[in-house]
Amino acid sequence: MARPAFLLGVPLLALAMPAAGQDRAVVDASEPADLAVTVYRDPNRGQWQRLEPEWPQGFAMISETRTVTLPPGESRIRFEGVAEGMVAVSAIVTGLPGGTIEKNRNADLLSPAALVDGSLGNRVRITRTNPATGEAASESAIVRTRADGGLVLQTEAGYEAVRCSGLPEGLTFDSIPDGLSSEPVFSIDTRDESGGTYTVTLSYLAWGFDWEASYVATLHEGRDSDDVRFDLTSWLTILNDNGQSFENAELMAVAGTLNIESDFEGLSDPPEARPLRLTCYPIGSTARGSPVPRNVPPPPPPPPAPGYAEEAMIVVTGARRQEAMMDAAAPVMVMAGEEQLGDLKLYRVPVPVDVNAQGLKQVAFLREEGVEGVLMYQAECTPWNSDGGFRPTQMRLETVNDEEHGLGVALPSGSVSVFERGPAGELLIAERNLRDYASGQDVELELGESSQVFANCRYEANRLDDPPGERWREMTAEITNANPAPVTVRLNMGYPSQWRFRGVRERIKDGQRIIEVEVPGNGSRELTWRVRPASE
């Protein structure tokens, strides 16, 4: 049977690993039979910062179940296809009778340089094409130098540097040298006195992952300010920046901030693909000068990522670097279930999914219809915000994160887009950030300034009937509503540590004294109270 041939056209990409010790048998573990990927958010990403597709700094816990057949004695097990961002010091292998003696991580990718270095002193075939006739001629040659300064071959005609004649040239290798692999490799040394076949689990942390939540809130048509219904859909966006895909994996995402001390970026050290750097001497005597590097054409661009086809029951809406966002709709929407993980929340996708290399994936984790809320208009009305002019109020969509209002689940931080249904369809009215909300908390979304509801706060002079030594002054709030329906307006009056109040029934919310009033449709409302500094 003919041996496979490997053609070196400058340049190639791949992966190299040092040869195993002569006293240990080398065993390749099987492909993963079961995969689990648990993604953690970047612990240093701020609450309002978006996921960074170009440089994700989160991490993942990857667990692989494989099968190995060991001979009696010591052997080296190779796990091919681990994540290139693997944190090798975190790797744990369970299921081996003899445990782990030593762990190793390969550092080089299979590349033109790795092929040349692995073939030093061995025969290859060099093929040249005559540009005048277009005919190709091949001959046998021996590799006599490493790839770190040029490539010299020995042929029947003598010694010559490759790619220095000006003719199109290519090298053909009969086989890949031992120890080289096209995928990142992690290996361990173990000992088994009797030998046998075992099911083992490899678990490790990997750098270059991240995730965030995205929400879509759609307000129902025909709402009133105190009777608002909206639908809320939420998605987990998972980013894998590694060059490896994890197919049919159990996917989980952990919400919350971990106390991380390790520098996973520094510990990952992904493998390197060393290029073949060809150097030629000037035409003439080589004694007249130092080598002159020739311009080597840049490597061809990597092939495009496989198309993201529609998957059964899972919606995939992302590709590498967000260059091709897709609107693939699944026939059935599958929801990621929420679980407790200490003080954190874990979202588990109930069906296996593909976590594609250098890609984005979106999975739904929340879909609630008819959530109860209120539309609140808010204005600042403290003595420091009373210049006597009308200002637009701030619109806010508010609800309570409990089952009574139609929610009752943890809401991890992310972005939210708010739409409103109307005769013309659904129209975008706001885009905001959402902080982490636990079950039972009040949820508040700012929708922007109102063009229909305005407030005017005035800080009046002292009243003449005030007792001597007391500096009570009047505050007046005038509110106008151009909507046909009545609205509820919340006035923030100031903090109790700064001001005292008289003549109004206020309450405390988020540390401030507030008052909520109803303003009739196409009407106005005026309030008056008295205020003085708390220090007097």
C-alpha positions, 0 to 999 in steps of 0.5 A: 500500500502506498504511504500517504504523502504530505506536501509542504507549500510555504507556509503550512500550519500545524502542531508538534509535540516532543517524542515520548520517552523511549522507556514508555509506550505511547497510547492515544486516548479515544475521541471524547464520548461525552463533553461538558462545557461550563462557561464563566463570565470574565470576572474583571468585566464591569457590570455595564461592560459588553462582551468583547468578541475580539479578546474574551477574558472569561474561562470555561471548565471542560470535562471530557470522557474518553477510553484508553487501552494501556499495556502493562507497565508505564505508558504515556497517554496523549489527549489530542484536541484539547482547547488551545487555551488550556490551563495545563496546571488545572488538568485532572485525570480520573479513572486510571488505576495507577494515577498520574506520574507526570503531566505534559503540554505540547508547545508547538503547532504542526507547521512547515518548520515543525515538519522540517525539524522533524525530518532532519537527516531524512529523505523528502522529495523536491518538485520544481516547475519549469516556468517556460515549459510548465513541466514539473520534475521531482527528485529525492533529497535529504534535509540537512538543516533545521528551519530556523535560518533557511532550508538546505537540501542535499541532492545528487547535484550537491547542497542547495538552499530551497527557494533560492533558484527563482523556480517554483518549488515544493517539498513532499514528505512521505509521512508526518514525523512521530510526535506531531499532531494537527491538534493541541495535545495534553499528555500524562504518564501513568503506570498499570501493572496488568494493563487493560481498557479504562474509561477516564475523565479529563477535566481542565480550565481553558482561557478564551471564553465568555458569555452575557445575557441579552433581553427583549421586552415587548410592551403590549398594545393598549396599555395604561400607566398602571396596567402594563403588560409585557413579554420578556425573552432572554438569551445566553450568548456564549463565546468560544475564542479557541480554535477547537469545537466541542460538539454535542456538549452539555453546555452550562453558564454560571452567573455571578462574580467569582473571586479569582486570584489566578492569571488564567491568561498567563497560565494558558500559553497556547501552542505556537505555529512556527513559520518556515523562514527561508533565507538566500545568499546574494547572487555571486560569492557568498563571501561578499556579504551576509545572507539577504532574507527573501520576501516570503509570501504571507500565509493564505487566509484560513478557510471560512468557518463552516456555515452555521446551519439550523439545529434542531431546537437550538437557535444559532445566531453568531459566527466568528467575530460577529461578521455573520450574524444569522437569524436562524429560527428553531422549530422548538425553543429550548430553555436553559434551566436555572439551578443553584450553585452556592451563591451563584446561579447555573443555567443548564441547556437541556439538550446537547449543543455544538460550542463552535470554534471561534464562534458565538452561540445564543441559547434561550433561557427565559420566555415569559408572557404577560409580565405585570408592570407599571409605567412610572414617570420620575423627576428630581425635585430637591432644593438643588434641582429647582431652577423654575423651569419645566423639564421632561420626566424620565420614563421607567418600566418597573415590575417585581421579580416574583411569580405574582408578577410573572417572573421569579427567576434570577436575571443576570446582567446584560443588555435589554431592548424594549419594543412597543406593539402598535398598529405599525408593528413592534417598534424599538423605544429604548436600549438599556443595560440591566444589572443582576437582579435576584428573585424578589427584587424590584426591577427598574428599566429606564426608557428615556425622557418623556415628551408628554410629561413635564415637571417644574420644581420651584424653591420659594422664599421663607414664609412670614408666619414661620417661628423665629429661628426656623428656616422652613421654605416652600417647595412647589412642584407643577406637573403637566401631562399631555397624554390622553390617559392619567399617569403616575409621577414619582418626585424624588425629594431628597435624602433624609440626612440632608432635608426635613419635610412638612406638609406632604406624606412622603415615603423612602425608596432607595434611600430617598424621600419620594412622593407619587402622584397621579396626574390626569390626562391632558391636565396638570397637578400642583403640589406644595410642601415645606423643607429645611436643611436637616442640620438646622 
